[in-house]
Amino acid sequence: MNEHSKRIILAMIVACQLMMVLDGSVLVTAIPEIGRSLQLSTSALTWVQNAYVLAFGGFLLLGARAGDMLGRRRTFAAGIALFSLASMLAGLAPSAPLLLAARALQGMAAALATPSALALLSVSFSEVRERSKAIAIYSAVSGAGGSVGLIVGGLLTDALSWRAGMFLNVPIGVALLFLVPRYLRETETRTGRLDVLGALTSVIGMTALAFGFVQAAAVGWGAPESWGSLVLGGVSLAAFARIEAKAKEPITPLRLFASRTRTGAYLGRLLLLCGNYPIFFFVPQFLQNVLHFGALGAGLAIMPFTAVQFGMMYVMPSLVARFGNAKVLMAGLAVAIAGTSWLSRLSADSSFFPHLFFPLIVMGAGAGMVFQPFTTLGLSGVDAKDAGAASGLVNVAHQTGASLGLAVLIAVFEGANQSAKPSGSAFAHAISVSITGSAVFLAASLLAVVFLMRPAGEARQIAANETRKAS
């Protein structure tokens, strides 16, 4: 394969990843406009995000398994085609239910395309140095894509409509489908079974839990749809654990949780996203409804966080080499807690500078220190046969934490909000209380890391792995 072809393949895979990451954030700055145009309450608006995130996380491991069995190129193309169709449907949706259904379909499509994209990257770049460079570019796009989505979504919302953010995916998807048969080679397929029942019970369980919390915010904890959904969620997740324990080819091998380090990484990442992700649902609404920013201005206002997080990428290798992943992770979580606690002091009298600007910088530094160690520790000591499942589980913890945290904190928001109008002191106070909840989740993540991981134990594990590889 010549260098020209490799550059095109890398561009294709990066474009795919950028589409998937953008879609998780491109509507965030448009949330107030979507609420006005489709007449949705603040709690109902969470489903614009959660419909996508829950389907993405819930079917991610099944998508990875489908790629193994059907071929990565075929699965990649199917995911891109379905994603493009769902994006068009979302852009055309005349009502909230149809928009949410299209968002869920986008999530399922992303779960098909994303694992195959990363696998095709590894296959196409076999030499160690070029693979490392390709993965670095892929990771940078993954990290910065969410913030780019905030800006692009704000720009399109102000200039055209929130719907334009969905239509943007269609020409990119068509171009990728044109290039797939010309540049991507099909991978070997494997026989086996798809653990569809495991995927369905996990998706039903997490969706029911999220729905229960959101309904509790809207109609109260005593309503049958609130507690009934929470019970259904608990039963479904218990069934999921039982299915995975007995399945011959589970999408989530329970042996991955035998390691305290990996368990701490999965749980810590989930709790981190429970606290981190909802902030970028609430802050743009504060900026637009309280400080009267436009959608584009709200997207640009998040850039201090993004710039610092991205900049930390350059110092992380030396920090990890000197102190180890676990210590850097704990320090990063402590910094993130400090920044989030600072941000939680927002009020109707706050201004962007300095009341949001400086806390966002501190939060960006903390975020830039935690994701790489969480990923590394989540994959530590994994056998080759479980590498795909472990990688998928890292992403599932990420997506599940985002959706569950948003559902819980919207219940906190509604409980604190005493005003029907999305502006003024009551609205600002409710957002402040919700961000305090984010800090609590981040503190829980730090506790999980402290009690389940040991820096010395990590060093022994790394040494053991190196000895095993050498022999």
Secondary structure, DSSP 8 states (H G I E B T S, - for coil): --HHHHHHHHHHHHHHHHHHHHHTTTTTTTHHHHHHHHT--HHHHHHHHHHHHHHHHHHHHHHHHHHHHH-HHHHHHHHHHHHHHHHHHHHH--SHHHHHHHHHHHHHHHHHHHHHHHHHHHHH--SHHHHHHHHHHHHHHHHHHHHHHHHHHHHHHHHT-TTHHHHTHHHHHHHHHHHHHHH------------HHHHHHHHHHHHHHHHHHHHHHHH-TTSHHHHHHHHHHHHHHHHHHHHHHH-SS-SS-GGGGGSHHHHHHHHHHHHHHHHHTTHHHHHHHHHHHTS---HHHHHHHTHHHHHHHHHGGGTHHHHHHHH-HHHHHHHHHHHHHHHHHHHTT--TT--IIIIIHHHHHHHHHHHHHHHHHHHHHHTTT--GGGHHHHHHHHHHHHHHHHHHHHHHHHHHHHHH---SSSSHHHHHHHHHHHHHHHHHHHHHHHHHHHHH--HHHHHHHHHHHHHHHH-
